[in-house]
Amino acid sequence: MESRMSNVPAVAAGGFKAMLNLEGFLAKSPVPDSTLELVRIRVSQINGCGFCVDMHARDAKKAGETDERLWTVAAWRESPYFTDEERAALALAEAATRIADNPAGVPDDVWDDAADAYDEESLAALVMAIAAINAWNRINVTTRQIAGTPIT
């Protein structure tokens, strides 16, 4: 597989900068970094973005995430390694990513569980994180960015 574009950040510099600014906001949000990384990995798995799955699994591992959690995030419902808060975030991430699969959008029970687990500021940041990783996935899948290679 070959990348369709070798230098997306240079060609779309303003857009790339805006996306990085959003990531800066998320880094300062009250949502735990481990939760953000798990959400990024799960959404990227759903969207088939090997570049993002690889990058965020590596980032999570460097930040101290356990192998068991990384290995089982795709099957988080059947795995004992996740907290109730993380499960609520992962369920919200899946529902928002698969929004086209549900004519009503994100189901009320999924939203309610997330709203019970996170205060309004954290929940808003989580929604932004889900939107951001979906955008990154679409950029990287469309341009066929290769897992393990830097975007130059």
C-alpha positions in Angstrom: 0.0 0.0 0.0 1.2 3.5 -0.8 0.2 6.8 0.7 -1.9 9.0 -1.6 -0.4 12.1 -0.2 3.0 12.4 1.4 2.7 15.8 3.1 -0.9 16.5 4.2 0.3 18.9 7.0 2.0 21.1 4.4 -0.7 21.0 1.7 -3.5 21.7 4.2 -1.4 23.6 6.8 -4.3 25.7 8.1 -6.6 22.7 8.6 -3.8 20.7 10.2 -3.0 23.5 12.6 -6.7 23.7 13.6 -6.8 20.0 14.2 -3.6 20.2 16.4 -5.2 23.1 18.3 -8.2 20.9 19.1 -5.8 18.2 20.3 -4.2 20.8 22.5 -7.6 21.6 24.0 -8.2 17.9 24.7 -4.8 17.5 26.3 -5.9 20.1 28.9 -9.3 18.7 29.4 -10.4 16.9 32.6 -10.9 13.6 30.7 -8.1 11.2 31.7 -5.5 10.7 29.0 -5.9 7.0 29.3 -9.6 7.3 28.5 -8.9 9.6 25.5 -6.4 7.1 24.1 -8.8 4.1 24.6 -11.5 6.1 22.8 -9.0 7.0 20.0 -8.0 3.4 19.6 -11.6 2.1 19.5 -12.9 4.7 17.1 -9.9 4.1 14.8 -10.5 0.3 14.9 -14.1 0.9 13.8 -13.0 3.2 11.0 -10.3 0.9 9.9 -7.5 3.5 10.4 -4.4 1.4 10.9 -2.3 4.6 11.1 -4.3 5.9 14.1 -4.7 2.5 15.8 -0.9 2.0 15.6 -0.1 5.6 16.8 -2.5 5.7 19.7 -1.7 2.2 20.9 2.0 3.2 21.0 1.2 6.5 22.7 -1.0 4.6 25.3 1.7 2.1 25.9 4.4 4.8 26.4 2.0 6.4 28.9 1.8 3.2 30.9 -1.3 1.5 29.5 -1.3 -2.3 30.1 -1.1 -4.8 27.3 -4.3 -6.5 28.5 -6.3 -3.3 28.0 -4.7 -2.6 24.6 -5.3 -6.1 23.4 -8.9 -6.1 24.5 -10.2 -2.6 23.7 -11.9 -4.0 20.6 -13.9 -6.3 22.9 -14.2 -4.0 25.9 -17.8 -5.2 26.7 -16.5 -8.8 27.3 -13.3 -7.7 29.1 -12.9 -7.1 32.8 -10.1 -4.5 32.4 -12.2 -1.3 32.0 -13.9 0.9 34.6 -17.5 1.9 34.4 -16.4 5.4 33.3 -14.3 4.0 30.5 -17.1 1.7 29.4 -19.4 4.7 29.2 -16.9 6.6 27.1 -16.3 3.7 24.8 -20.0 3.1 24.3 -20.5 6.8 23.5 -17.5 6.7 21.1 -18.9 3.7 19.3 -22.4 5.1 19.1 -21.2 8.5 17.8 -18.9 6.9 15.3 -21.6 4.6 14.0 -24.2 7.4 14.0 -25.4 6.4 10.5 -26.4 2.9 11.9 -29.0 4.4 14.2 -31.7 6.6 12.8 -32.2 8.2 16.2 -28.4 9.0 16.5 -26.8 8.3 19.8 -29.2 6.3 21.9 -30.5 8.0 25.1 -29.2 5.1 27.4 -25.7 5.5 26.0 -25.8 9.3 26.5 -27.3 8.9 30.0 -24.6 6.5 31.1 -21.9 8.9 29.8 -23.6 11.9 31.5 -23.8 9.9 34.7 -20.1 9.1 34.5 -18.7 12.5 33.5 -19.5 16.1 34.5 -20.6 18.5 31.8 -17.1 19.8 31.0 -15.7 16.4 30.7 -18.6 15.1 28.7 -18.2 18.0 26.2 -14.5 17.3 25.9 -15.2 13.6 25.3 -17.7 14.5 22.5 -15.0 16.8 21.0 -12.4 13.9 21.3 -14.7 11.5 19.5 -15.3 14.1 16.7 -11.6 14.8 16.4 -10.5 11.1 16.1 -13.2 10.5 13.6 -11.9 13.5 11.6 -8.3 12.2 11.8 -9.4 8.8 10.7 -11.1 10.2 7.7 -8.0 12.2 6.7 -5.7 9.3 7.2 -7.9 6.6 5.6 -8.7 8.8 2.6 -5.0 9.6 2.0 -3.9 6.1 2.9 -1.4 7.0 5.6 0.7 4.0 6.4 0.8 2.7 10.0 4.1 3.3 11.6 5.2 6.1 9.3 5.2 9.7 10.2 3.1 12.2 8.3 5.6 14.6 6.9 
